[in-house]
Amino acid sequence: MDAVTDSTDTPPLDFRSDTVTRPDQHMRTVMADAEVGDNVIDTDPTIRALEERAAQTLGMPSALWTPSGTMANLVALSTHLRRGDRFLAPRGAHVLVNELGSAAWLAGGMPDLLDHDAGPGRPSPEAVRAAAGGTGPYYTLRTTLLSLENTHNAAGGAVTPPDEHARLVAAAREAGLRVHLDGARLWHAATALAVPPAALTVGVDSVAACFSKGLGAPVGSVVAGSEEFVEQARRMRQMLGGGVRQGGVLAAACLLALDRVDDLAADHARATALAEGLADRGWDVVPPQTNIVLAGVPDVNAALDTLRALGILVLPMAGKVRFVLHRDLTDDDVTEALRRIDAGTGDGTPSPA
Ligand SMILES: *Cc1c(COP(=O)(O)O)cnc(C)c1O
């Protein structure tokens, strides 16, 4: 018996991630029609157009397309870090827990975790200053980089507003640190805060952003910084096998994705509706700031099984159940998810076993 369909004959509602979206017909058409060239030998015009537009949108001088956000972060950290360096990142950051330690074993930086003492996903400037320390004897690590994350995924899509971002960057600068920003969902932060994405990158040396998170592209991220940074980053991307040839077919999807940032507000509203619905049913939910709803349950694995049997797919995150809203889920899907929870568990409370 199929666990996904044994309690419902309709397809499962997929809240696992905003990466599960499939390119729609319009996106497939622009991909098929993209103008292309060999982007390793010289240039692919559609990748070039995307990089120029992304740089402008992110408020950075230059940008480089990468196949994934993980590669964008690795390219940036590898460019900034040397062996014997330490870098600071907020606890639970994607570069710390979801990239298999490549920041340490490939980029060569020893991570130091910062608590979220300024709010969800956010360290305080004081914590940055304290962790940065000074220069010690030759056998001590040199702290050289602060890696921020906005929105912070494991903190439930939490946003860092521009003023707090600026204070963190200033603290890092005073301590002589470079700053990288993992902005896989920077579009979501900008939407929630009603500011342009460039308002959230002020002062950083590099920023990574994804087109496959919520915007509907099947593949593609970008890493942006100075012209010199991108020159180095391009060599690193090539070393990592991220140089693709006629990548314009992929970049065309990313260009269309950039036209869809305004649609994210609807996902945020649906996340709030879902969170309120779950809270009404006695769930322990963190009120969402963007498109991610974290719910505390007594037993995460049991809750995942219960939800799966009800035709609701989710993933575990930070010891909780994570629901992610995205463009392939509608208002009706949120209503339907709550209906399935009511039908499956009587009072709506997820059965722990
Ligand atoms: C998803 C994600 C990434 C990595 O993106 P991929 O394209 O899946 O490699 C990086 N940082 C954060 C915060 C993410 O959520």
The ligand as a Tripos MOL2 file, in Angstrom:
@<TRIPOS>MOLECULE
LIG
   15    15     1     0     0
SMALL
NO_CHARGES

@<TRIPOS>ATOM
      1 C1         18.7120   26.2590   -0.5690 C.3       1 LIG1
      2 C2         19.7270   27.1280    0.0980 C.ar      1 LIG1
      3 C3         21.0290   27.2190   -0.3970 C.ar      1 LIG1
      4 C4         21.5620   26.3500   -1.5050 C.3       1 LIG1
      5 O1         20.8820   26.3310   -2.6660 O.3       1 LIG1
      6 P1         20.8840   25.0620   -3.6470 P.3       1 LIG1
      7 O2         20.5470   25.7110   -4.9240 O.co2     1 LIG1
      8 O3         19.8640   24.1260   -3.1180 O.co2     1 LIG1
      9 O4         22.2580   24.4710   -3.6520 O.co2     1 LIG1
     10 C5         21.8930   28.0840    0.2280 C.ar      1 LIG1
     11 N1         21.5130   28.8080    1.2790 N.ar      1 LIG1
     12 C6         20.2770   28.7490    1.7970 C.ar      1 LIG1
     13 C7         19.9220   29.5960    2.9590 C.3       1 LIG1
     14 C8         19.3460   27.8990    1.2290 C.ar      1 LIG1
     15 O5         18.1130   27.8290    1.7540 O.3       1 LIG1
@<TRIPOS>BOND
     1     1     2 1
     2     2     3 ar
     3     2    14 ar
     4     3     4 1
     5     3    10 ar
     6     4     5 1
     7     5     6 1
     8     6     7 2
     9     6     8 1
    10     6     9 1
    11    10    11 ar
    12    11    12 ar
    13    12    13 1
    14    12    14 ar
    15    14    15 1
@<TRIPOS>SUBSTRUCTURE
     1 LIG1         1 GROUP 0 **** ****
